[in-house]
Amino acid sequence: MPATEAAARPCSPPLLQLDNQLCFALYSTSLAVTRLYKPLLDALGLTYPQYLVMLVLWEQDARAVSELGERLFLDSGTLTPLLKRLEAAGLVARQRDARDERRVRVSLTPQGRALQASAERVPACMLRASQSTLAELQALTRQLQGLRARLGQA
């Protein structure tokens, strides 16, 4: 058999082929989504992880660092530098909790609250870029959240 035929024939079983891997579909989709977010978030002066922190604080202000970490699935070693950069940018303020000095609370500054109005266009831009309906993306989001929960129990 010629070498080109042998090279063209799959050597691995279907279960080990890249395009059959859930992890690769999630990873490559995540890269594509993050690439689309970048120019939108650059205009806001935020990185993608900073945007996620701001989304949580826009939902409910004055959260403990531990709450932010739980909500975003981030450890304090990852979250603390993020929060320091957001604080340096004037978007959040960190303060020790008056009732428990071990806890640090993160609150939006007026500038951080004002940024929310500019950020409101981001989801619409992403919806257009996805060429999907809102209902399709909501269903996909629910499926992924369910998968995440099941994997967390495994």
C-alpha positions in Angstrom: 0.0 0.0 0.0 1.4 3.5 -0.9 2.5 5.7 2.0 -0.2 8.3 1.1 -3.0 5.8 1.5 -1.7 4.7 4.9 -1.3 8.3 6.1 -4.9 9.1 5.0 -6.5 6.2 6.8 -7.3 6.8 10.5 -5.0 4.9 12.8 -7.1 5.5 15.9 -10.5 4.2 16.8 -13.4 6.7 16.6 -13.5 7.2 20.4 -9.9 8.7 20.1 -10.4 10.9 17.1 -10.1 14.6 17.9 -13.5 15.7 16.3 -15.3 13.1 18.5 -14.0 14.7 21.8 -16.3 16.7 23.9 -13.4 18.4 25.5 -12.0 19.6 22.2 -15.5 20.9 21.1 -15.8 22.8 24.3 -12.2 24.1 24.2 -12.2 25.3 20.6 -15.7 26.9 21.0 -14.4 28.6 24.2 -11.5 30.0 22.2 -13.8 31.3 19.4 -16.1 32.9 21.9 -13.3 34.5 23.8 -11.8 35.8 20.6 -15.1 37.5 19.7 -15.4 39.0 23.2 -11.9 40.5 23.1 -12.6 43.7 21.0 -15.9 44.3 22.8 -14.2 44.1 26.2 -11.1 46.0 25.1 -13.5 48.9 24.4 -14.7 48.6 28.1 -11.1 48.3 29.4 -11.7 44.8 30.7 -10.3 41.4 30.2 -12.7 38.4 29.9 -12.1 37.3 33.6 -12.6 40.9 34.8 -15.8 41.1 32.8 -17.1 38.0 34.6 -16.3 39.5 38.0 -18.2 42.7 36.9 -21.2 40.7 35.7 -21.4 39.0 39.2 -21.2 42.4 41.0 -23.7 44.0 38.6 -26.1 41.2 39.6 -25.5 41.8 43.3 -23.0 44.4 44.7 -20.9 44.0 47.8 -19.9 40.4 47.6 -17.3 38.5 49.7 -14.3 37.4 47.8 -15.2 33.8 48.7 -18.7 34.3 47.1 -17.1 35.6 43.9 -14.8 32.7 43.8 -17.6 30.2 44.3 -19.8 31.9 41.7 -17.0 32.0 39.1 -15.3 28.7 39.9 -12.1 30.6 40.7 -9.7 30.1 43.6 -8.4 33.1 45.6 -5.0 32.8 44.0 -6.6 33.6 40.6 -9.2 36.0 41.9 -7.1 38.3 44.1 -4.8 39.6 41.3 -7.9 40.2 39.2 -9.6 42.2 41.9 -6.4 44.2 42.5 -6.4 45.2 38.8 -10.1 46.1 38.9 -9.4 48.2 42.0 -6.4 49.9 40.4 -8.7 50.8 37.5 -11.2 52.4 39.9 -14.0 49.9 39.1 -14.2 48.2 42.5 -13.2 48.7 46.1 -12.1 46.0 48.5 -12.8 46.3 52.3 -12.4 44.1 55.3 -15.8 42.9 56.5 -16.7 44.9 59.7 -18.2 41.7 61.3 -15.5 39.3 60.3 -12.0 40.8 59.6 -10.9 37.6 57.8 -13.4 38.3 55.0 -12.9 40.9 52.3 -15.9 42.4 50.5 -15.8 43.7 47.0 -18.1 46.6 46.0 -18.6 48.5 42.8 -17.4 52.1 42.7 -19.5 54.7 40.9 -17.3 54.2 37.9 -17.8 50.5 38.0 -21.6 50.9 38.2 -21.5 53.3 35.3 -19.6 50.8 33.1 -22.7 48.6 33.2 -24.5 50.8 30.7 -21.7 50.4 28.2 -21.5 46.7 28.8 -25.2 46.2 27.9 -24.3 46.0 24.2 -22.0 43.0 24.6 -24.6 40.2 24.8 -26.4 41.6 21.7 -23.2 41.6 19.7 -22.4 38.1 20.8 -26.0 36.9 19.9 -25.6 38.4 16.4 -22.1 36.8 15.9 -23.4 33.4 16.9 -26.1 33.5 14.2 -28.4 31.8 16.7 -31.7 32.8 18.2 -31.9 33.8 21.8 -33.9 30.7 22.6 -31.2 28.5 21.0 -28.4 30.1 23.1 -30.5 29.9 26.3 -31.2 26.2 25.7 -27.5 25.5 25.0 -26.5 27.5 28.1 -28.9 25.3 30.2 -27.5 22.1 28.7 -23.9 23.2 29.5 -24.9 24.2 33.0 -26.5 20.8 33.5 -23.4 19.1 32.2 -21.2 21.1 34.5 -23.3 20.1 37.5 -23.2 16.4 36.6 -19.5 16.5 36.0 -19.1 18.3 39.3 -20.8 15.3 41.0 -18.6 12.7 39.2 
